[in-house]
Amino acid sequence: MTFDVTILGCGAATPTTKHNPTAQVVNVHDKLFLVDCGEGTQIQLRKFKIKFQRINHIFISHLHGDHYLGLVGLISSFHLLGRKSELHVYGPADLQTLIDINLKLSDTYLNFPIVFHATNPKEQQILFEDGTLTIESLPLKHRIECTGFLFREKPFPLRVKKDKIKEYKLLPSHIIKLKKGEEAELENGKIISAEEACWPPIKSRAYAYCSDTAYKEDLIERVKEVDLLYHESTFLETELERAKVTFHSTAKQAAAIAQKAQVLELLLGHYSSRYKEEESFKREAEEIFPRVLLADEGLNFQVGEVIEIKD
């Protein structure tokens, strides 16, 4: 079952010829979710051949331009391409005002409804839930109100062994009970336990997206043991004071969160344009946490697949 992240942009603030502003697509079981929408996002969606008409949910972390200025353009393109299905947008309450003003002043009447969901930057909330997935907000510490997002698969059912289905001639009603961990009574009165008839469930996976934020200690419990943690690393440790003033993090601080939260892998991004290369971010983070990945436009990261650590 698919659970991956495609990077559309991973630069900080000013777009450059090397990095676009922040945006990424999270694919969970072939459902596409757009996370942040900096300038040029719709161009990146086309460039990397992502069928953006399949995006029905967009999550905006905060109202700094490099995280949302591509949104109105994307909404406009949805309209021009004849979209009819509703679009759910999650973000700060004032984002709805920004969208409404843009549509009003351009005299645009959309062919589809926008369903807006205001996020609360002070509380962790479930924003989205279906049969297989929950998406929660993560309160962050930035110069303005800002939230991250936690994507978590719901627990999978037990897996009934094929040989047991054949051996006991299990009916669909028996299989349903066994998958829930319950006992099943056969027609001859024999009781079959889930422990006997089932394999353990597939491990459910989790992805945490921590947008612009200063080092935040209480984030550790919120992202505990996730499979993949995206944590901004705008600066290197040599610019620690600048990170404090701007409420951003260094690669070393991101690694400290990953190490204390015991996550499986750390994905760095949101690089300041002052740096000409990103390997120094990886080297700095690896001093604290061993499994470090670097975001770059077009790269796809599988949630739950661990990179090999070289000695």
N, C-alpha and C positions, 0 to 999 in steps of 0.2 A: 504494500500500500504506500502510495506516494506521500512523502513529507519532506519538502525541500524548500530552500530559499534561493531566489535569484536576485543578484544585486543589479540594480539599475543605476544607482548613483551612490557614492560613498565619500564625497568631498564635503568639507565644512564651509559654510557661508558662501564665499565667492566661487561661482563656476569657473573652471579652467579648461584648457584643451585636454587635460589628462583625466579629470574627474568631474562628473556631474553632481549636482546637489542630491541630497538624500532621497532615496526611494528604493523599495524592494518589493518583490512579489513572493508571498508565502503560499505554497501549494500543499494543501492537506487533503488527501484522498480525492484529488482532481477538482477540488474547489479552490478558486484563486482569490487571494486577499491582497490588496495593495496596502502597503505600510509606508506612510509619508509620500509626498508627491511634489518634489522640488521642480524647478524649471526644467523643461525638456523631457519630463517623464514619458509623455505619450510618444515622443520620438524614440526613446529607448525601448518602449514596449514593442514598437514596430521593428526596430533594429534587431532585437533578440527574439522576434517571431512569437511573442506572447499574445494570445487571442484575447485582447483586452475587453471585448464585448462580454466575455465570460466573467469579468470582475463585477461582483454585486455588492461588495463590502470594501470600503476604504477607511483606513484608520490614520488620523493625523495626530501626531504627538504634541505639537504646540505651534504657536503662531509666529515663529521666526520664518522669514521668507523662504529660506532654503529648504523648508520642510513642507510648504503648502502652496507656493506660487504657481505650480503647475496644475493645480486642481481645477480651477475655473476653465482653463483651456481644455482639459480632459473632458469635463462635463459638457462643454460646447461641442467637442468632437463626437461624444456619445449622441448628442442631439442631432447633429448633421448626418450621422450615419444611420439614423432612424431607430434608435433604441426605444423600446416601449416598456421594458421591465423596470421595476423600481430599483433605485440605487440607494444603499444604506451608507451614510457617512457618519463617522464617529470622531469627535474631537472637541476642543474647547467650545463653550457656549457661543463665544463671539464669532466663531467660524461660520455659523449659520447666517449671521448678519452680513459678513463679508460676501458670502455666496449670493444672498438675496440682493444686496446692493449692486453687485456686478450684473446680475440678470436683469434687474430693474433698469439700470442706466443704459444697458445695451438693448433694451426692449426685447428681451429674449423670453419666449414662452416655451418651456421644454415639452417634448413629446412624452416624457416619462416623469414619474414622481421621485423626488428626493426625500428619503426618510432620514431625518437627522437625529442623532443620539449624542447628547452632551455628556462629556466625560467629567468626572470629579477628580481633580488633581490631588486631593488629599486622602482618598480612600481607594483601596483595591476593590474593584467591582467586576462582576461578570458582565461583559458587554454583549457577548454573542454565545449562543449555545444551540447545538443540534444533537442528533443522536450519537455522534462520534467525537465531538470536539467542544471545548470551551475556550473562549478568548477573554482574558481578564486585563484590566488596566493595572499599571504599576506606577505608583507615585514616585516621581523623580525630583531632583534638586537642581533647578536651573534658574537663570535670571528672571524668567517669567514662568508661569504655570506650565507644567510639562508632564506627560505620562508616557511610560513605556507600555508594552503589550506582551502578554504571556499566552502563547498558544499551547494547549495541552490536550492530547488525545484522551478520551475517556477510557477506563479500563476495558480491555477486551474480554470476551467470554472464554471459558475453558474450551479446549479443542477435543472433541470426541474422537477416539481412535477408530480408524476405519475397520480394523480387524474386529473390534468389539461390536460395531454396528452389524457386521456380517454374522459374527458368532451368536449374538443374542437376538438377531433379527429385530433390531431396535426400530421403533416407530418414530415418526416426527415428534410426537408428544413426549416420548422418552428422551430424545435428543435435546429438546428445548429445556427440560428439567435438568439434565446432566450439565448442559452448558452454563446453567445458573448455579451449579454447585450442589444441586439437590439430588436426592436419591430417586431412582426410577423403579417402579414395580412392574415386572413383566406379566404377561397374561397367565403364566404358570405359577405366579406368586413369588417368584425369585426377586430379591431386592438387589439392584445394582447401584453401587456407590459411584459418585463422581470421581473419587480418588482412583478407583479401579479402571474406570472407562475413559478417562480424559487425560490429555496432555495439559501441562500448565498453559495459561494464556500467553499470547504474544505480549511482550513488554510494551506498554504505551510510552510514547515519546513526548518531549516538551521542548519548545523553543521560546526563549525570552529575548525580546528586543528592547534594549535600553538606549534610547535616543539621548539627546543632549542632557548631560547631568554631571554635576560635581561628584566626587567620591561620596557615597551614601551607605553608611554601615547597615542600616536596616533593610537594604536591598538584598543582603546576603540570604536571609531567611525566605524572602519572597521568591528567589530564583534557585533555591536549594536543589541541587542534583539534577538540574535540567540537562538535556542532552547537548544543546547548543545555546550558548549565550552570546548574543551580539551586544557588545558594550562599546560605546564611543571612546575613541582615544585621539582626541584632537591634537594633543601635544605630547612631546617627550618629556622626560623628567627634568631636563635642563630648563624647561619653561614652566616649572611647577607654579611659580608665583602668578604667571599669566593665566594658568588654568584656574587658579583660585579666584582671581578677579573676574573672569568670564564665566565661572560656574561650569567649567568643563573638566575632563579627566585626562590624565596621562596614561600611556600604555601600561606603565607599572601599576597604577591604581586600578585599572581595569583587570589586570592579572591578579591583583590582591583580592578583588571581589570574586573572581572565578575560583581562586584557590580556597578561599574561606567557604564559599558556597558548594564546593566539591562538584562543580559541573563537569561534564564529560569533555567539552571542547569550548574554546573561546574564539570568537570571531571579532576582529578589530575593524573599525571603520571611522568615518567622519574625520578624515585627516585634514589638518590645516594646510593651506596652499603654500605655506612657507617651506614645506619639506619637498624635496625633489625626488625622494624615493621612500618606500615604506618598510624595507627590510629592517631598518633600525627600530621600528615599532615592534616588530616580531622579536628581535634580539632582546630588547628591553623587557618585554612581557615574559619571555621564556626564562629569564632569571628567577621568576617566581612561580610560573605555571607552565607545564611542559607542552600542552597541546594547544598551539596557537595557530589560527588561520588569519589570513589577510583578505579583507574584502577588496574586490575590484570589479569594475563594470563588466557585466556579462557572465561572471562566475556563478556557478550553481553549487550549493552546499546541501548535502544530504543530512537530514537530522537523524542522529543516532548511529551514523557510520563513523567510526573512530579513525583518525589519521594514525599512521605508523610513526612512532617516536624513534628517531635515529640517535644512536649512542654518540 
